[in-house]
Amino acid sequence: MNRLTEYGITIFTWITGIILIGAIGVLLSFLLYKGVPALNPSMIFGETGSLDALLLRKAVVDGLFPAIAGTILLIITSIIWAIPVGVASGIYLAEYCNVRWKPLFNFLLDVLAGIPSILVGLFGFAISIFLHRHLSEHIYPCFLISSLALACLVLPYIIRTTEQSLGNLPFSIKTIGLALGASRLQNTLFISIPYNLSSIISGIILAIGRCAEDTAVIMLTGVVAMAGIPTSVLSQYEAIPFYIFYISSDYNSQEELMKGFGASIILLGICVFI
């Protein structure tokens, strides 16, 4: 009976895996079928020469290049904010947190992970209004607030994967540095983290994907159409997710809709590249 149950679970696992891979394959095939014909240099650079656009000698007005640049800069900046805080928090929860306080921190972390992105965007928008009224009239929803809001949104992924990867280490790995005279911090930094670096990186990859695809946060905190490449952290910017959102909800022709599919392929390519 146990072997029969194990065999049934194995078959069920294979079936669900095939269904999942098949669904992903169908979605990607549909996206490629619709979007590949729309991909061309004019879609990215418009009437501006590609070399002039890449060297920032001329502004791209009717192409996706500013949105591509804004998306890449936004992802990198958000991850730069999130990685130190997320990894440090995960290390604290796994190695240093008091047992009595750990359930509370885990509960707060679960609450943060369950907050809808639109609420994070509203919080960032409220912060920009507060700073505009009480700090400087030149502060509006901008690139900096968007990157910080996205960093808050993806922190649970990095914290949780770091905590679990360090907490699930074998006892021998946890104590090998301590047995050789290393401090607790040295053992964590030079043994525990390198040993489980792939698990920590998986959390960062999830964070990159969430930063790249989220629209609600950036829509409320600084992204606009036709803003061009951001010139400072306090300027507004363009991003591909927002372009996909408004082109799919307010397109005037089938050609414009195809550009939305093409932009989706570019967004996937950016995620894979990063």
C-alpha positions in Angstrom: 0.0 0.0 0.0 2.9 2.4 0.8 4.5 1.6 -2.5 1.2 2.2 -4.3 0.7 5.5 -2.5 4.3 6.6 -3.4 3.7 5.6 -7.0 0.5 7.6 -7.2 2.1 10.7 -5.7 4.9 10.4 -8.2 2.5 10.2 -11.1 0.5 13.1 -9.7 3.7 15.2 -9.4 4.7 14.4 -13.0 1.2 15.3 -14.3 1.1 18.6 -12.4 4.6 19.5 -13.5 3.8 18.8 -17.2 0.6 20.9 -16.9 2.6 23.7 -15.4 5.3 23.6 -18.0 2.7 23.3 -20.7 0.8 26.3 -19.5 4.0 28.4 -19.4 4.9 27.1 -22.9 1.5 28.1 -24.3 1.7 31.6 -22.8 5.3 32.1 -24.1 4.4 30.8 -27.5 1.4 33.1 -27.8 3.5 36.0 -26.6 6.2 35.3 -29.1 3.7 34.7 -31.9 2.1 38.1 -31.3 5.1 40.1 -30.3 8.0 39.0 -32.5 6.6 40.6 -35.7 6.4 43.9 -33.9 10.1 43.9 -32.8 12.2 46.2 -34.9 14.7 49.0 -34.4 12.0 51.7 -35.0 9.9 50.3 -32.1 12.9 50.9 -29.8 14.5 53.9 -31.2 11.8 55.5 -33.2 13.2 57.9 -35.8 16.4 58.5 -33.8 19.5 56.7 -34.8 20.4 53.8 -32.6 23.9 55.0 -32.0 22.7 58.5 -31.1 20.2 57.1 -28.7 22.6 54.7 -27.0 25.2 57.5 -26.6 22.4 59.9 -25.3 23.2 62.4 -28.0 19.5 62.7 -29.1 16.3 62.1 -27.2 14.1 59.2 -28.3 10.5 60.5 -28.5 8.5 57.8 -30.2 10.4 54.7 -29.2 10.7 52.3 -26.2 14.4 53.1 -25.4 13.6 55.6 -22.5 11.2 53.0 -21.0 13.9 50.2 -21.4 16.5 52.4 -19.7 14.2 53.5 -17.0 13.1 49.9 -16.2 16.7 48.7 -16.0 17.8 51.6 -13.8 14.7 51.1 -11.6 15.4 47.3 -11.1 19.0 47.8 -10.3 18.4 50.7 -7.9 15.6 48.8 -6.1 17.7 45.7 -5.7 20.6 47.8 -4.4 18.3 49.2 -1.7 16.8 45.8 -0.9 19.7 43.4 -0.9 21.7 44.8 2.1 18.6 45.2 4.3 17.0 41.9 3.2 20.1 39.8 3.6 21.0 41.4 6.9 17.5 40.9 8.2 17.5 37.3 7.1 20.9 36.7 8.9 19.5 38.3 12.1 16.4 36.2 12.1 18.4 33.0 11.4 21.3 33.5 13.7 20.8 36.2 16.3 17.1 36.7 16.9 15.7 35.8 20.3 13.5 32.8 20.2 10.7 34.7 22.0 10.7 37.5 19.5 11.1 35.4 16.3 7.4 34.5 16.0 6.5 38.2 16.1 9.0 39.1 13.5 7.9 36.2 11.3 4.3 37.4 11.6 5.2 41.0 10.6 7.2 39.6 7.7 4.2 37.6 6.5 2.0 40.7 6.8 4.5 42.7 4.7 4.6 39.9 2.1 0.8 39.9 1.9 0.3 43.6 1.4 -1.1 44.4 -2.1 1.3 46.3 -4.3 -1.3 49.1 -4.7 -1.1 49.8 -1.0 2.7 50.0 -1.2 2.2 52.5 -4.1 -0.2 54.5 -2.0 2.2 54.6 0.8 5.0 55.9 -1.5 2.6 58.5 -2.9 1.7 59.7 0.6 5.4 59.9 1.5 6.0 62.1 -1.6 3.1 64.4 -0.6 4.5 64.6 2.9 8.0 65.4 1.7 6.6 68.0 -0.8 4.7 69.8 1.9 7.2 69.7 4.7 10.7 69.3 3.2 10.9 70.8 -0.3 8.4 72.0 -2.9 10.6 70.4 -5.6 9.9 66.9 -4.4 7.2 65.0 -6.3 6.6 61.4 -7.1 9.9 60.4 -8.7 12.4 57.7 -9.5 13.8 57.6 -5.9 10.5 57.1 -4.2 9.5 54.4 -6.8 12.8 52.5 -6.2 12.4 52.7 -2.4 8.7 51.5 -2.6 9.7 48.6 -4.8 12.5 47.7 -2.4 10.0 47.5 0.4 7.7 45.4 -1.8 10.4 42.7 -2.5 12.1 42.7 0.9 10.1 39.6 2.1 11.4 37.5 -0.7 15.0 38.2 0.2 14.5 38.0 3.9 12.6 34.8 3.8 15.0 32.9 1.5 18.0 34.1 3.4 16.5 33.1 6.7 15.4 29.6 5.5 18.7 28.9 3.7 20.7 29.7 6.8 18.3 28.0 9.2 18.3 24.7 7.2 22.1 24.4 7.2 23.5 21.1 8.5 24.7 21.3 12.1 28.3 20.4 11.0 28.4 23.4 8.7 26.9 25.7 11.3 29.6 24.8 13.8 32.7 24.2 11.7 33.9 27.8 11.9 33.2 28.1 15.6 35.2 24.9 16.3 38.1 26.4 14.5 38.0 29.6 16.6 36.0 31.9 14.3 33.5 34.3 15.7 29.8 33.9 15.0 29.8 36.7 12.5 32.9 35.3 10.7 31.3 31.8 10.6 28.1 33.3 9.0 29.9 35.5 6.5 32.6 33.2 5.4 31.0 29.7 5.7 27.3 29.7 6.1 26.5 32.3 3.4 28.9 31.0 0.7 27.6 27.4 1.4 24.0 28.5 0.6 24.7 31.3 -1.8 22.5 29.8 -4.5 19.5 29.8 -2.3 20.0 33.4 -1.4 20.4 34.3 -5.0 17.1 32.6 -5.8 15.4 35.1 -3.5 17.2 38.0 -5.3 16.0 36.6 -8.6 12.4 36.5 -7.4 12.9 40.1 -6.2 14.2 41.2 -9.6 11.2 39.6 -11.4 8.8 41.4 -9.0 10.5 44.7 -9.5 10.4 44.4 -13.2 6.7 43.5 -13.6 5.0 45.6 -11.0 2.9 48.4 -12.3 0.7 49.6 -9.4 3.7 50.8 -7.3 5.4 52.8 -10.0 2.1 54.2 -11.4 1.5 56.0 -8.1 5.1 57.0 -7.4 6.6 58.6 -10.4 6.3 56.8 -13.8 4.7 58.8 -16.6 4.5 58.6 -20.4 7.0 60.6 -22.5 9.2 61.5 -19.5 12.4 60.4 -21.2 15.4 58.9 -19.5 15.6 60.0 -15.8 18.3 62.6 -15.3 18.3 62.4 -11.5 16.7 60.4 -8.7 14.1 63.2 -8.2 13.0 63.2 -11.8 10.1 61.3 -13.4 10.7 58.4 -15.7 9.3 55.9 -18.2 9.0 52.1 -17.6 8.0 49.2 -19.8 5.3 47.8 -17.4 3.5 51.1 -17.4 3.8 51.2 -21.2 2.3 47.8 -21.5 -0.5 48.8 -19.1 -1.6 51.9 -20.9 -1.1 50.6 -24.5 -3.2 47.5 -23.8 -6.0 49.5 -22.1 -6.1 52.4 -24.6 -4.8 51.3 -28.0 -6.1 52.9 -31.2 -5.1 50.3 -33.7 -4.0 46.6 -33.9 -0.5 47.8 -34.6 -0.3 49.6 -31.2 -1.6 46.5 -29.5 1.2 44.4 -31.2 3.7 46.9 -29.8 2.4 46.0 -26.3 3.2 42.3 -27.0 6.6 43.3 -28.3 7.2 45.4 -25.2 6.3 42.3 -23.1 9.0 40.3 -24.9 11.5 43.0 -24.2 10.5 43.0 -20.5 11.0 39.3 -20.3 14.4 39.6 -21.9 15.5 42.3 -19.4 14.5 40.0 -16.5 16.5 37.1 -18.0 19.5 39.3 -18.7 19.6 40.8 -15.2 
